[in-house]
């Protein structure tokens, strides 16, 4: 597809920020929906996947959390928090060897 428009990027950032507020309030399901809507508008925003991964981890949806962490790392290989999310999901899935390499 084509790159998102300036308006789509701005709306995506606003949705991500709303998701952050819901996450802080413990409303993980609402936050996941907001992050998902943000990802549709701007699929290249690694922060959306990192944040949604954190929510999914808290909700016990570990495979989905790992998938989002993988997307985050693929989009932003220097973003350390992405690897922390990936390692946390792997550890919770008892993939200790994978988790160890993600944390390094």
C-alpha positions as CSV (number, residue, x, y, z in Angstrom):
1,X,0.0,0.0,0.0
2,X,0.8,3.6,0.0
3,X,2.3,5.6,2.8
4,X,-0.3,7.1,5.2
5,X,-1.3,10.7,4.8
6,X,-0.4,13.4,7.3
7,X,-3.9,13.3,8.6
8,X,-3.8,9.5,9.0
9,X,-0.5,9.7,10.9
10,X,-1.9,12.5,13.2
11,X,-5.0,10.5,13.9
12,X,-2.9,7.3,14.5
13,X,-0.8,9.2,17.1
14,X,-4.0,10.5,18.8
15,X,-5.4,7.0,19.0
16,X,-2.1,5.7,20.3
17,X,-2.1,8.4,23.0
18,X,-5.7,7.5,23.9
19,X,-4.6,3.9,24.2
20,X,-1.8,4.9,26.5
21,X,-4.3,6.6,28.8
22,X,-6.5,3.5,28.8
23,X,-3.5,1.3,29.5
24,X,-2.5,3.5,32.5
25,X,-6.1,3.1,33.8
26,X,-5.9,-0.7,33.5
27,X,-8.4,-0.7,30.6
28,X,-6.4,-3.1,28.5
29,X,-9.2,-4.3,26.2
30,X,-10.1,-0.7,25.2
31,X,-6.4,0.1,24.8
32,X,-5.9,-2.9,22.5
33,X,-8.8,-1.6,20.3
34,X,-7.4,1.9,20.2
35,X,-3.9,0.6,19.3
36,X,-5.4,-1.7,16.6
37,X,-7.2,1.3,15.0
38,X,-4.0,3.3,15.1
39,X,-2.1,0.4,13.4
40,X,-4.6,0.4,10.6
41,X,-4.0,4.1,9.9
42,X,-0.2,3.9,10.3
43,X,1.1,0.3,10.1
44,X,4.7,1.4,10.2
45,X,4.5,2.9,13.8
46,X,6.5,0.5,15.9
47,X,5.2,2.1,19.1
48,X,1.7,0.9,18.4
49,X,2.9,-2.7,18.3
50,X,5.1,-2.3,21.4
51,X,2.2,-0.8,23.4
52,X,-0.4,-3.3,22.1
53,X,2.1,-6.1,23.0
54,X,2.3,-4.8,26.6
55,X,-1.5,-4.8,26.8
56,X,-1.8,-8.3,25.4
57,X,0.9,-9.5,27.8
58,X,-1.1,-8.1,30.8
59,X,-4.2,-9.9,29.4
60,X,-2.4,-13.2,29.1
61,X,-2.7,-13.3,25.3
62,X,0.9,-14.3,24.9
63,X,1.1,-15.5,21.2
64,X,-0.5,-12.2,20.1
65,X,1.8,-10.3,22.4
66,X,4.8,-12.1,20.8
67,X,3.5,-11.4,17.3
68,X,3.2,-7.7,18.1
69,X,6.7,-7.6,19.7
70,X,8.1,-9.3,16.5
71,X,6.5,-6.6,14.4
72,X,7.9,-3.9,16.6
73,X,11.4,-5.3,16.4
74,X,11.1,-5.7,12.6
75,X,10.1,-2.1,12.2
76,X,12.5,-0.6,14.7
77,X,15.5,-3.0,15.3
78,X,17.2,-0.4,17.6
79,X,14.1,0.1,19.9
80,X,15.2,-1.7,23.0
81,X,11.7,-1.9,24.5
82,X,10.6,-4.0,21.6
83,X,13.1,-6.6,22.6
84,X,12.0,-6.4,26.2
85,X,8.4,-7.1,25.1
86,X,9.6,-10.0,22.9
87,X,11.6,-11.5,25.7
88,X,8.8,-11.1,28.2
89,X,6.4,-12.9,25.9
90,X,8.9,-15.7,25.1
91,X,9.6,-16.1,28.8
92,X,5.9,-16.4,29.7
93,X,5.6,-19.0,26.9
94,X,8.5,-20.9,28.4
95,X,10.7,-20.3,25.4
96,X,13.7,-19.6,27.7
97,X,16.4,-19.9,25.0
98,X,14.5,-17.5,22.7
99,X,13.9,-15.1,25.7
100,X,17.6,-15.1,26.6
101,X,18.6,-14.1,23.1
102,X,15.9,-11.4,23.0
103,X,17.1,-9.9,26.3
104,X,20.7,-9.8,25.0
